Amino acid sequence: MALAAPELLALASLAACMFLIALYYSYGYTMGALLQALAAMFRRLSINLWFVGNVGLGFIGDALDDVDHTIRNAIGAGITATQSGWHSAMSAASRW
């Protein structure tokens, strides 16, 4: 039995969505965890400069948090877009 074009599109978008969900979780446990740990480290770190005094490095931690949130939001937007495509393909397959 051959699959029709809308069914193939629905299957492909479902596979892409599953891949993006797996990517989201694997990112959270690897590079995302590393970025969060580095951000927390920089927030606790300060340098004593003789002409200024203690300078906190929390701004680096904030920048790392921004990078982490941007990556997570991009993956989440991909998940949302593929879910929307999957629902559209499923409705097209049901009308086929």
C-alpha positions in Angstrom: 0.0 0.0 0.0 1.5 3.3 -1.1 1.2 6.4 1.0 -0.4 9.5 -0.5 1.5 12.8 -0.6 -0.3 14.4 2.4 0.4 11.3 4.4 4.1 11.4 3.5 4.1 15.1 4.4 2.5 14.4 7.8 4.9 11.6 8.5 7.9 13.8 7.6 6.7 16.6 9.8 6.1 14.3 12.7 9.6 12.9 12.3 11.0 16.4 12.2 9.0 17.4 15.3 10.2 14.3 17.2 13.8 15.2 16.2 13.4 18.7 17.4 12.0 17.6 20.8 14.9 15.2 21.2 17.3 18.0 20.3 15.6 20.3 22.9 16.1 17.7 25.6 19.6 16.7 24.6 20.6 20.4 24.4 19.2 20.9 27.9 21.4 18.2 29.3 24.6 19.0 27.4 25.4 22.5 26.1 22.5 24.1 27.9 23.7 22.8 31.2 27.2 23.9 30.5 26.0 27.5 29.6 23.9 27.6 32.8 26.8 26.4 34.9 29.2 29.0 33.4 26.6 31.7 33.8 26.2 30.9 37.5 30.0 30.8 37.9 30.4 34.2 36.4 27.7 35.7 38.6 29.6 34.6 41.7 33.0 35.8 40.4 34.4 39.2 41.0 37.8 40.7 40.3 39.6 43.2 42.5 41.1 46.0 40.5 43.3 48.3 42.4 42.0 51.5 40.6 38.3 50.6 40.7 37.8 48.1 43.5 35.8 44.9 43.2 34.2 44.4 39.8 31.5 41.7 39.5 31.4 39.6 36.3 27.7 39.0 36.5 27.2 40.7 33.1 29.0 37.8 31.5 26.6 35.4 33.2 23.7 37.5 31.9 25.1 37.3 28.4 25.5 33.6 28.6 21.9 33.3 29.9 20.7 35.3 26.9 22.6 33.0 24.5 21.0 29.9 26.2 17.5 31.4 26.1 17.9 32.4 22.5 18.9 28.8 21.5 16.1 27.3 23.5 13.6 29.7 22.0 14.8 28.9 18.5 14.4 25.2 19.1 11.0 25.8 20.7 9.9 27.9 17.7 10.9 25.0 15.4 8.9 22.6 17.5 5.9 24.8 17.3 6.2 25.3 13.5 6.6 21.6 12.8 3.6 20.8 15.1 1.6 23.3 13.1 2.7 21.8 9.8 1.9 18.3 11.1 -1.7 19.4 12.0 -2.1 21.0 8.6 -0.8 17.9 6.9 -3.1 15.6 9.0 -6.2 17.7 8.1 -5.1 17.6 4.4 -4.7 13.8 4.6 -8.1 13.4 6.2 -9.7 15.3 3.3 -7.7 13.3 0.7 
